[in-house]
Amino acid sequence: MMNKYIKAIMLSLVVISLLMACSEDTSESNDSSQNEQRNKDNEATENNQGNDTNDEEPDVEQIIKEATKVNNEFESYSTIEEKDTVETFNDEKNHLFAKEETNVIFSPFQFELKIEQEQLDDSDHLQKEFFAKEGGIYLVDGISYMLLQGDEWSKKESEYTEEELQDQEKIHLDKQVQRYRDVAVDEDFEETEEHYILTFNLDLEQIAKNDQESDQGEIGVSGEGYKVNEMDVTMKINKETLYLETITTNKSYAYDMEYKEEKGEMSVTYETIKTYQNQNDVKEIVVPDEVLENAKEL
């Protein structure tokens, strides 16, 4: 959910031309006039070539604007977010895989989230039961049903209005783009046969600072020596439909820690791929009878 409102996107392309003029003695006025005319002709030719080039370049801001409108008009959609994480402490590896699946229907508002995590077999110390996690959320008819820990469901009335929930779950492509632009050191736009692709390389010091100031930062963010070594984000938009298809995030960070009286550096690297799908095809979200019958009031 996105709770921060971000100003509209602005991107400008500035072309600077430096023109040099030479003045000659009156005895060479004819040659000077001819040179001046040739300079003007050359300048006009260069400007025309520049304009032709600009005309051929896609208007990134217009693409974002149009795609934002299209993606915010969905009646429903689904996402699958897959996160592959490798934690390394003193050369010992722990490999985790997590998946979140969501379904959203906007009117009347309905929401479903399923969470799974598992430890993969190439980890150095297998503790599959410890790392296995399952969770879920249903939000239907203004009631939230939650499985956050263990196997016991709970329920409570939603704290948000229908309109607030709808706005929170809209894709808001323009705001997502701006959020990355605000912390990017550079941005790249690529057009392929089927996609528009935006890539952001992020300011690592700023990301580390943001992590430390956030109450939803990475694990270990409050530890000594926290640093972000790499982070980039790639957004892929379908050219034909203007649907946002995927957001891929790569991040590597590290922090100092002590485990079983052994000090060292914990290094964490992950890739998250969030895929948007089933646009306008999610027709119903059903809370299972088992959840309805057993959920306890919070």
ABEGO torsion letter per residue (X at the ends): XBABBBBBBBBBBBBBBBBBBBBBBAAAAAAAAAAAAAAAAAAAAAAAAAAAAAAABBBAAAAAAAAAAAAAABABBBBBBBBBBBBBBGGBBBBBBBBBBBBBBAOBBBBBBBBBBBBBAABABBBAAAABBBBBBBBBGGBBBBBABEABBBBBBBABBAAAAAAAABAGAAAAAAAAAAABABBBBBBBAABBBBBBBBBAAAAAAAAAABAABBBGAABBGBBBABBBBBBBBBAAAGBBABBBBBBBBBBBBBBGGBBBBBBBBBBBBBBBBGBGABABBBBBAAAAAABBBX
